[in-house]
Amino acid sequence: MSNTLEITNLNVSIGDKQILKDFSLTIPKGEVHAIMGPNGTGKSTLAKAIAGHPDYEITSGEVLLDGESILDMEPDERSRAGLFLAFQYPMEIPGVSIANFIRAAKNARLSEDEELNAPAYYKELYEKMDMLQIDRKFTARSVNDGFSGGEKKRCEILQMAMLQPSYAVLDETDSGLDIDALKVVSEGVNTLRGDNLGVLVITHYQRLLDYIVPDVVHVMYDGRIVKSGDKNLALELESKGYDWVKELAPAGA
Amino acid sequence: MATPTPEIEVDRESGNFKYEESHKYDAGYGLTEKTIDYISDVKKEDDWIREFRKRALKVFEDKPMPTNWATKDLENIVFENIRYYLADGQRAKKSWDDVPDDVKETFERLGIPENERKFLAGVEAQFDSEAAYSNMKDSVMKQGVIFMGSTEALMKHPEIFRKWFGKVIPTGDNKFSALNSAAFSGGSFIYVPKGVKVSHPLQAYFRINAENFGQFERTLIIADEGSEVTYMEGCTAPKFDTATLHSAVVELVAMPGAKIEYVTVQNWSSNVFNLVTKRAIAHEDAVVKWVDCNIGSRLTMKYPGVILKGKRARGEVLSIALANDGQHQDTGAKMIHAADETTSNIISKSISVGEGRSTYRGQVHMPKHLKGCKNNTECDALLINTNSRTDTYPAITVRGNDNSVQHEASVSKVSAEQIFYMQQRGMSEGEAMSLSVNGFVNDLTRHFPMEYSVELKRLIELEMEGSVG
């Protein structure tokens, strides 16, 4: 069994419009990859499509999680198989507390005759909230309901920490964050980095990559990766701007 | 190939199973004076009850269906195809050991004896037309509390019950209260003496087992001055191809300073017409609280009300209605302010799923001459998927300058994006929907008695999982 999230020649459409074009990318466990690119180039589509959002039609291609295809799986099955998506715009779930929400997500991973150990669960929850500098009073608040942008993103990383996925896709986790919140969220992600986790960071700005230092940086344009390199590629992109990448796109695309 | 018929039919839902019926007394199909004589003879009723029934039958026959404001689906009830009295002719037993095996098993599967041991002060379990089991803890009996079936209570304690019987809800209140007054059988009669506070709830469980049948229980609760009582009722029926009718009348009398809390959790199968009239009179400083959870049924029409008759009386209706595919929950509340400084509170939460339909009808009445009355009404509707429908008809009549009313209504939707978000965390579509629904009703249910909020949560989960196609 290969320890990678492997995306091969993925073509994705919304309605009549093709967004991803023969997109390929392999993320081994233990590595952090970053995808940068201008707006409207398909970064968020990639995130939603591999998570199984019903609006995104995969017309061809393959996504293998540790060697197993996940394309026929429901979104919840993909989650339980180890895929986590930190949303760019996390949804509000009124009336459902964070503690109950994460608990329900954990319970969904247990077999029918297993039961979550409540004291151990709360111990773990509080530890991880402390790490992300989330006030413990938040456990009783409804998921994302009335949260600031920074609170929402911290709550996403809290869920990631609690669910311990093998692959995590962070979709514009830096958007809407001030510099302090950005540092806290990044530290949280860095704490979770390790041999058992592959991370794909999707971002528009290089700034986030000062804090979450990637092993590989990919530049995306018009539905595919046009250039890959090490962390210095992000700096280069920052100084040259995105117009430069457009020239890298294949002719006629 | 013929498969052996299983002794008991079961499926996913906890209430959907039935036992073969073996009734000694069957009043047959349709409702006439003869039917009433049959019921009165079997029950060995006093003449005044027989006459009461017969007068009610006339009113029932004369009253048109309320289809000028309510759903036309009412016209699909064929009264001639319904049986109005089914019983085995035995008195309600005081011990579960004496209850016939099939009836006992029915209630065991519904968890009644277990709940009785755990947290109830008394239980009455009705099977079709009559109670099969009725018992109260000795300690409660010693306090002078009366808890028995309607027939027995009218015979044994007419001095207490006759005074209020049919007074809170007159026979002619509506077509279905008249129908109940003609054919009533079963239900609970409760009297709580002055100053007695019943520490644990009294529970009734209404079970319909027979097909083509109407259940018409009649409940009257009188809480004397300064007393307190909580009464809970649960209802189920198996799923039949034909329509089943449940038409109850529930009257509550809260004497000065008394408190009555009436909790309903009904889980009717989708063939049941559930047309129930519930009303209370609250005297000075009395408090009446209706907690009404309506899950299932083909059509439910129910608007629990409180007549706030004495100064500073308080009425509350907290209701939750879940309308799934093919169901219509037409529910609401009535608050009739009839004295100064009376207060009322209505919180209604409805959930419409698939083709399900929810309607809220509220009536708040405050006449001009009253002072210091207050009402708060909140109606929240949750829609799950685009075919759902919800309507709100609040009728608030407030006159005079010294009264105040607050009304809020909201409609929200569980979006596909919310479901996707939850699924991305590992919950199935059904789990995601039931979590949203439980979140929606959460601020209400956390005020419910614990056992009932757990039961409600479980019913919502079953209902939502079944709704995922």
Interface residues (C-beta under 8 A of the other chain):
Chain A: A51 G52 H53 P54 E74 P75 D76 R78 S79 R80 F84 L85 F87 P90 M91 E92 I93 P94 G95 V96 N100 F101 I102 A104 A105 A108 R109 S142 Q159 L163
Chain B: S412 S415 A416 E417 Q418 F420 Y421 M422 Q423 Q424 R425 G426 M427 S428 E429 E431 A432 L435 S436 N438 G439 F440 V441 N442 D443
